[in-house]
Amino acid sequence: MRILVILLALMLFTPISKAEPSPMEQSYEGNPIVIINLTYESGIGGGNDIQGDIVLELFTNWAPITVTNFVDLVEQSFYDGIFFHRVIDDFVIQTGDPSCKTVGIYPASDPGCGSNGSDENIPFEANANLTHINGAVGMARSVDPDSASSQFYICDGSQHGLDNGNRSQEDDPGYAVFGVVRDGMEIVQAVAQVPTSNDPLNRPLYEVHINSITLEGYVTAEVEPKKEEETSSIGFSLSLLLISLVAVRRK
C-alpha cells in the first residue's frame, strides 16, 4: 500500500460571500486532506446528474481521536461503494453505513441500512473551536454520546442546534465535529437537493454513490487568516494547488 503526501499551497478563492467567523476557516499544518468522489445518476423526476469531488480538511489538532478513526477507515477503503442513505435539504447529507450498498437494483439494500457502522465505537470528542458551520463534517451517533463509529454527515448550511452546549436536554452533549469542506460545497448542496422518499428515512430516490474516499495528503504550512471583511464561504474557501507528489510506501 502507499499514500501520497502532497506538498500543498493553499490559496483563498475570490471572495463570493461572507463567511461565518470561525477558527475552522483557517487551515492547520499536519491536518489530513481527504477527498470524497461521488456519482449520482438521476432517473425520472430525479433532478440532474452529479459527478465530482468533495475536499475535506480534518482537524487532527482539535479532534485527534475522531480523525484517527476516520482516516483509519478511509485507508481500509471502508467507505468505497456505499451510498448516502439520509439526505435533508438545508440540513445534512449522511453516509458511512457499510450495509448501505445496493442489493440488486437501488434502493434495495440490507434491511439494516442506516443503523450500522464499523466494529469500533469512539468516545464523544468536543472542542470549542469545532462548531456546525456551513460545510462542517460531524459524526453521527445513537442516543449514547460514545456510540459513534463510521457514520458521518456534512452540513448544508449552519446547524448550530447540533453543537455541544446547544442541545435542549441536559444530558445531550451534541454532536462531534471533526472536519470541514474546503472545496466542492456545490456538490454537497446538489446532493442535499436530490429528491428523497421524504419518509423518516429521507433516502434519495436514486443512488448517491461513493466511488471512493481517499487520503490525499496533509497540510504542510499554516495559512494566515485573512483580515478582509469579505471572505469566501467555508465551502469554497481554499483551493488545493498540487505542487509535487511524493510517494511514500508503507510496509
C-alpha positions in Angstrom: 0.0 0.0 0.0 1.1 3.6 -0.4 -0.2 7.0 0.3 0.5 10.2 -1.5 2.0 13.0 0.6 1.1 16.2 -1.3 3.1 19.4 -0.9 0.2 21.8 -0.9 -0.1 25.5 -1.4 -3.4 26.8 -0.1 -4.9 29.9 -1.7 -8.1 31.6 -0.9 -10.7 31.8 -3.7 -12.1 35.1 -4.9 -14.4 36.3 -2.2 -18.0 35.5 -3.0 -19.9 35.8 0.3 -19.3 36.5 3.9 -18.1 33.5 5.9 -19.2 32.8 9.4 -16.4 33.8 11.7 -14.8 30.6 13.0 -11.4 29.1 13.7 -12.4 26.4 11.2 -11.9 29.0 8.4 -8.2 28.6 8.8 -6.1 25.6 7.7 -3.6 24.0 10.0 -0.3 22.2 9.4 -0.4 18.5 9.7 -4.2 18.1 9.1 -5.3 15.4 6.7 -6.8 16.3 3.3 -9.5 13.7 2.3 -11.4 13.6 -1.0 -14.8 12.1 -1.5 -15.6 11.1 -5.1 -19.2 10.5 -5.7 -21.7 9.9 -8.6 -25.4 10.5 -8.8 -27.3 9.3 -11.9 -30.8 10.6 -11.9 -33.8 8.9 -13.2 -37.3 10.2 -13.9 -38.0 13.1 -11.6 -34.6 12.8 -10.1 -33.1 16.2 -11.0 -29.7 16.5 -12.5 -26.8 14.1 -12.6 -23.9 14.8 -10.2 -20.3 13.8 -10.5 -17.4 15.3 -8.6 -15.2 15.6 -5.6 -15.7 17.0 -2.1 -12.4 18.0 -0.4 -12.3 17.9 3.4 -9.8 19.1 5.9 -9.9 17.0 9.1 -8.9 18.8 12.3 -6.4 16.5 14.0 -5.3 19.4 16.1 -8.8 19.6 17.8 -10.3 16.1 17.3 -7.4 13.6 17.2 -9.4 10.5 18.2 -12.2 11.1 15.8 -9.9 12.0 12.9 -7.7 9.0 13.5 -10.7 6.7 13.5 -12.0 8.2 10.2 -8.6 8.1 8.5 -8.0 4.5 9.5 -11.4 3.6 7.9 -10.5 5.5 4.8 -7.2 3.7 4.4 -9.1 0.4 4.6 -11.4 1.6 1.7 -14.2 1.1 4.2 -16.5 3.8 2.6 -15.9 2.9 -1.1 -19.1 1.7 -2.8 -21.7 2.7 -0.2 -24.3 5.4 -0.7 -25.7 8.4 1.1 -28.7 7.0 3.0 -30.0 10.1 4.5 -30.4 13.5 2.7 -32.2 16.5 4.1 -32.1 19.8 2.1 -30.8 22.7 4.2 -29.7 20.3 7.0 -27.3 17.4 6.3 -26.3 14.7 4.0 -25.3 11.5 5.8 -23.5 8.3 5.0 -21.0 5.8 6.5 -23.1 2.6 7.0 -21.3 -0.3 5.3 -24.6 -2.1 4.9 -25.9 0.7 2.7 -24.9 -0.9 -0.6 -27.3 -1.7 -3.5 -28.6 -5.2 -3.5 -29.9 -5.9 -7.0 -31.5 -2.6 -8.0 -31.4 0.5 -5.9 -32.9 1.3 -3.4 -32.9 -2.3 -2.4 -30.2 -2.9 0.3 -29.7 -4.6 3.5 -32.8 -4.0 5.8 -30.5 -2.6 8.4 -29.2 0.2 6.2 -28.8 3.3 8.2 -28.5 1.6 11.5 -25.0 0.1 11.3 -21.4 1.2 11.4 -17.9 -0.2 11.9 -16.9 -2.6 14.6 -15.4 0.0 16.9 -17.1 2.9 18.8 -15.2 6.0 19.7 -15.7 8.4 22.7 -17.5 11.7 22.2 -14.9 14.4 21.4 -15.9 18.1 21.7 -13.8 21.2 21.2 -14.8 24.8 21.5 -13.2 25.6 18.1 -15.4 23.0 16.3 -19.0 24.0 15.6 -21.6 23.2 12.9 -20.8 26.0 10.4 -21.7 25.5 6.8 -19.8 22.6 5.4 -18.9 21.1 8.8 -18.3 17.4 9.0 -19.6 15.6 12.1 -20.0 12.1 13.5 -23.5 10.6 13.6 -24.4 8.5 16.7 -27.2 7.0 18.6 -28.5 8.3 22.0 -25.3 7.2 23.6 -22.7 10.0 23.1 -19.9 7.4 22.9 -21.6 5.4 20.1 -20.2 7.0 17.0 -18.2 4.6 14.7 -18.2 5.2 11.0 -21.4 7.2 10.0 -20.8 10.8 9.3 -22.6 13.8 7.9 -21.9 17.1 6.1 -23.8 20.2 7.0 -25.8 22.0 4.3 -25.9 25.4 5.9 -25.1 26.3 9.6 -26.6 23.8 12.1 -25.7 25.2 15.5 -28.5 23.4 17.1 -26.3 20.3 16.9 -23.4 22.0 18.7 -22.1 20.9 22.1 -23.8 23.1 24.7 -26.8 24.0 22.4 -28.9 20.9 22.9 -32.3 21.1 24.7 -31.7 18.1 27.0 -29.2 18.4 29.8 -27.6 15.0 29.2 -27.2 15.5 25.4 -23.7 16.9 24.6 -24.5 17.4 20.9 -22.5 16.0 18.0 -18.8 15.9 17.4 -17.5 18.0 14.5 -14.1 16.9 13.1 -13.7 18.4 9.7 -14.9 20.9 7.1 -15.4 21.1 3.4 -12.6 23.0 1.7 -13.7 22.6 -1.9 -16.8 21.0 -3.5 -19.5 22.6 -1.4 -21.5 22.9 -4.6 -21.5 19.1 -4.8 -22.8 18.9 -1.2 -25.6 21.3 -2.0 -26.5 19.4 -5.1 -26.7 16.2 -3.2 -28.8 17.8 -0.5 -31.4 18.8 -3.1 -31.9 15.4 -4.8 -35.4 14.0 -4.4 -35.9 11.7 -1.4 -38.6 9.4 0.0 -39.5 12.1 2.5 -40.4 9.4 5.0 -38.4 9.2 8.2 -35.6 7.6 6.2 -35.2 10.6 3.8 -33.4 8.2 1.4 -32.6 9.6 -2.1 -34.9 8.1 -4.8 -31.7 7.4 -6.8 -28.4 6.3 -5.5 -25.8 8.9 -4.4 -22.9 6.5 -4.8 -19.5 7.0 -3.1 -16.9 5.8 -5.6 -14.1 6.4 -3.2 -12.9 8.3 -0.2 -9.1 8.7 -0.2 -6.4 10.3 1.9 -4.7 12.7 -0.5 -2.2 14.3 1.8 -1.6 16.7 4.6 -1.5 20.4 5.0 2.2 21.3 5.1 2.1 25.0 6.0 -0.1 27.1 8.2 -2.3 29.6 6.4 -2.5 33.1 7.8 -6.2 34.1 8.4 -7.5 36.8 6.1 -8.2 40.2 7.6 -10.5 41.4 4.9 -14.2 41.9 5.9 -15.3 39.9 2.9 -14.1 36.3 2.9 -15.2 33.4 0.9 -17.7 30.9 2.3 -16.1 28.0 4.2 -17.2 25.6 1.4 -15.2 27.4 -1.2 -12.5 29.0 0.9 -9.4 27.0 -0.1 -8.1 25.7 -3.3 -5.6 22.9 -3.4 -2.6 23.5 -5.7 -0.6 20.4 -6.2 3.0 21.4 -6.4 4.6 18.0 -6.1 3.6 14.4 -5.2 5.8 12.3 -3.0 5.0 8.6 -3.0 5.5 7.1 0.4 5.5 3.3 0.7 4.0 1.7 3.7 5.2 -1.7 4.7 
